[in-house]
Amino acid sequence: MGTTRPIRPLRQTQASKPPPTTTIPKLGSSMPKPLTKPRAPNMTRTRMRGVSAPPQQSIVAARGRTTSGSLSRNPSSTLDADMAAEKRKLANVQANHALISKQLHSQGTNNNNHRRELIGYADELEQMRRKHQKEIDDLEEELVKREVETNEVVEDLKTCKEDLDRERETVGSLNETITQHAMDRERLDTQIQSLNDQNADLQKRNEDLQDTIEDLKTQLLTRNDVLADLHKELFESEIARRKLHNMVLELKGNIRVFCRVRPILPSDTSSSSSSPEDIAAEITYPEDSKSIQLRSSTTTATGNIRHETHSFTFDRVFNTTASQRHVFEEIELLAQSCLDGHNVCIFAYGQTGSGKSFTMEGGLGEESKGMIPRAVEQVFRVKDAMKSRGWEYSVEGQFLEIYNETINDLLSSSTSAEPTKKHEIKHDLKTNTTRVTDLTIIPLTSPSQTKTLLTLANKRRSVASTLVNEHSSRSHSVFTLRISGLNVGYPEGGVEGTGERCEGCLNLVDLAGSERLNVSFGNGGRGVGKERVKETQNINKSLSALGDVIAAMGSAAGTTAGNNTNGQQQQHVPYRNSKLTYLLQNSLSGNSKTLMVLNLSPLAVHLNESLCSLRFATKVNNTQIGGGGVGKKGRG
Ligand SMILES: Nc1ncnc2c1ncn2[C@@H]1O[C@H](COP(=O)(O)OP(=O)(O)OP(=O)(O)O)[C@@H](O)[C@H]1O
C-alpha cells in the first residue's frame, strides 16, 4: 500500500476560480473583451445631459409659450434671443461634439490600451491555460498511476482480506487446539503428578534393587568362576563324546552296508501288458529289518525247475516303502563324525536304474530330497550346534566325476570349447588329506547352495542312453564336503580356545551302474559301439577295484589286529588300481567310516543282476576296518 498524496481537484479549481472581475462593454464585434470597465467620466454625462438639445416637444412648447409671450411683446427680439439661444445651444453642441470627439479619441486610445492589455491578458491566459493543461496532464498521468496503484492496492487488499479470513480461520482452529491443549495439559499435569508419585516409589524400589544388584554381582562373579569350570568340563566331555561317538560307529562297523529296494514304477509296466505282480521279483523282508530274501527259479539240465531262496543280511534293509528321511536317519550320525575330524564315504551301489541317483540326490521336493542335500543340512546343523562347544567350522564343496578313468570337474565354469584340464590326485600323507589339482572348490555358507551345485553338476555329467535307464549315468560322481574346524573356546564366557584343529571329509559317491555288458545293452553286448563297451568295462573294472580294496583293507585290519605284533608284513591295499579307489584312499583307510547303500531293482527280470549286487555287498559287509576290531563281521 503506497502513501496517497492529496489530489488537487482540477475542474473544481477551475470552476471555483472567480470570473474576471471586470466586464468590458461591447464596443464592436471585433474588439477583444476588456477585462475592466471603461471608465467614462461621469461629469461628461451629466454635462451632456445638461447641454443636450431639449426634446422637440419641449422646444415647440417652449416656442409656443415663447411666441405667445414674446409675440405679444417683441417678435424680432424674441427671434434674436432665440437665435442667440440657438447659437449658444449650437456652440454648446459643438463644444459637446468636440468634447465627445476628444472623448472618443481618448476612448480609442483607451481601447488600444485595452486591446494591448487584452493581448497581454490573453498571453497570460494562454500561459496559464498551458500551465494548467500541463498540470492537468501531470495530474491525469498521476491519476492513471494512482488508479493502477489503487487497483494494486485493491488487489492487495483483496488478497489481504482472503489472508485475513484464512488467518481468522487458522486462529479459530488454533484457539480450539489451544483449548484442547489446555485440557490435555491439565490431564498431563494430573498424570505428571501421579507419575511423580510413582517415580518416588520407583526411586525407592530402585535403591532397594541397587542393593540386590550388588548382591547379584557378587553372585555372578562366583557363578562365572563356576561357569568357566563347567566350560572346561564341557570341553573335556566333548573329547569324551567324540571318543564315544567314534566307538559307537566302530561298534556298528567302520564299513556298513544298507540295502534298499526301489518300488515298481509305472514306467516298468508301460512297455508290457503285465501287472506289477507279474513282473516283480519274489523278494521278502524278515521282520528284523536287517535281512532280505530273494527266491529264484532255474531250470536244471534235467528240465526240472529248481526253486532257491537266497538270504542276505546287512546292517539295515529298506523295503520298497522306505522314505528318503527314513534312510537318512540311519546315516545322520556320520555327519557328526565328519565334524569330529573323520573321513566319511557313502556309496550308492547297484545296477543301472536301481535307484542310486534317487538315493543320493533325490527329487526336488522336501520329502524326496536325497542323502547329499540331507547330509549337507546335517553338517550345517551340527556345525551350528558345535559353536556352543567352542568350535568354529568352515565348509567347502567339490564335485567331480570319473568317466573312463578320467576326472572331470563338474563345477567348472569352463565351456566345452575350452580344452579340458587334466586333473591329478595328490595325497598329503602328513595331514591325511587328498586334493585334486585344478578342481573347482566352492566355499559353502548355507545348505541351500547345494541345490545349485547339484543342478550345475548334473548338467555337466556324462550321460548316455542305455536299454535299462534312458538317462543312465555312465560315470562315478563324487560330491565331497571338506570340513575344517578350529577350537576357539567361549570368548563371551572368557574361556580361551585350545586352538585344536580338525579336518574331516564327507564323500557322497553315486557309482555308475554295476551291471554286466549284456544287461546294459542286451544281446551279450554285441553290436554295441566301442565307446559304450569301453565305458562299461571301465565301470566294472573300477567297481571290482573297489571290492578288492575293501577286501584288502579287511585283511589288513585283521593282520594289524592279530599278526602285526609278530612283525609280519602289512597287507597291501591296491588303491592305485582305479582312479576311484585312489581318490578315496584317505576316506577308506584308517579311522574313516564307510557306508555302502546297495540299491536293488524289484523286477524279476533283474533278479540275476540283483543277486550279483547282493554278493558284492555281502563281501563289503563282512569287512571291518580300523578301530582295532576284527577283520570280518560275525556273519560269513
Ligand atoms: N525309492 C524310490 N522311490 C521312488 N522312485 C524311485 C526310487 N528309487 C528309484 N526311483 C526311480 O527309479 C528311476 C531310476 O532311478 P535312478 O535314476 O536313481 O537309478 P540309478 O541307479 O541312479 O540309474 P543309473 O545308474 O542309470 O543312473 C528314477 O525314475 C527314480 O526316480
The ligand as a Tripos MOL2 file, in Angstrom:
@<TRIPOS>MOLECULE
LIG
   31    33     1     0     0
SMALL
NO_CHARGES

@<TRIPOS>ATOM
      1 N1         12.8860  -95.3040   -3.6560 N.pl3     1 LIG1
      2 C1         12.3590  -94.8560   -4.8020 C.ar      1 LIG1
      3 N2         11.1260  -94.3320   -4.7970 N.ar      1 LIG1
      4 C2         10.5870  -93.8770   -5.9320 C.ar      1 LIG1
      5 N3         11.2110  -93.8500   -7.1350 N.ar      1 LIG1
      6 C3         12.4410  -94.3360   -7.1940 C.ar      1 LIG1
      7 C4         13.0830  -94.8530   -6.0280 C.ar      1 LIG1
      8 N4         14.3140  -95.2700   -6.3940 N.ar      1 LIG1
      9 C5         14.4130  -95.0190   -7.7050 C.ar      1 LIG1
     10 N5         13.3150  -94.4270   -8.1970 N.ar      1 LIG1
     11 C6         13.0550  -94.0400   -9.5910 C.3       1 LIG1
     12 O1         13.6240  -95.0170  -10.4100 O.3       1 LIG1
     13 C7         14.2110  -94.4380  -11.5670 C.3       1 LIG1
     14 C8         15.6600  -94.8800  -11.6950 C.3       1 LIG1
     15 O2         16.3310  -94.4200  -10.5710 O.3       1 LIG1
     16 P1         17.7790  -93.8150  -10.6560 P.3       1 LIG1
     17 O3         17.9580  -92.9410  -11.8450 O.co2     1 LIG1
     18 O4         18.0630  -93.2320   -9.3470 O.co2     1 LIG1
     19 O5         18.6310  -95.0960  -10.9070 O.3       1 LIG1
     20 P2         20.1970  -95.2090  -10.9660 P.3       1 LIG1
     21 O6         20.5440  -96.4370  -10.2560 O.co2     1 LIG1
     22 O7         20.8270  -93.9750  -10.4910 O.co2     1 LIG1
     23 O8         20.4770  -95.3640  -12.5270 O.3       1 LIG1
     24 P3         21.8180  -95.0050  -13.3040 P.3       1 LIG1
     25 O9         22.9010  -95.8430  -12.7460 O.co2     1 LIG1
     26 O10        21.4910  -95.3470  -14.6880 O.co2     1 LIG1
     27 O11        21.9900  -93.5720  -13.0540 O.co2     1 LIG1
     28 C9         14.0650  -92.9560  -11.4340 C.3       1 LIG1
     29 O12        12.9510  -92.5660  -12.1540 O.3       1 LIG1
     30 C10        13.8170  -92.7780   -9.9480 C.3       1 LIG1
     31 O13        13.0330  -91.6440   -9.7180 O.3       1 LIG1
@<TRIPOS>BOND
     1     1     2 1
     2     2     3 ar
     3     2     7 ar
     4     3     4 ar
     5     4     5 ar
     6     5     6 ar
     7     6     7 ar
     8     6    10 ar
     9     7     8 ar
    10     8     9 ar
    11     9    10 ar
    12    10    11 1
    13    11    12 1
    14    11    30 1
    15    12    13 1
    16    13    14 1
    17    13    28 1
    18    14    15 1
    19    15    16 1
    20    16    17 2
    21    16    18 1
    22    16    19 1
    23    19    20 1
    24    20    21 2
    25    20    22 1
    26    20    23 1
    27    23    24 1
    28    24    25 2
    29    24    26 1
    30    24    27 1
    31    28    29 1
    32    28    30 1
    33    30    31 1
@<TRIPOS>SUBSTRUCTURE
     1 LIG1         1 GROUP 0 **** ****
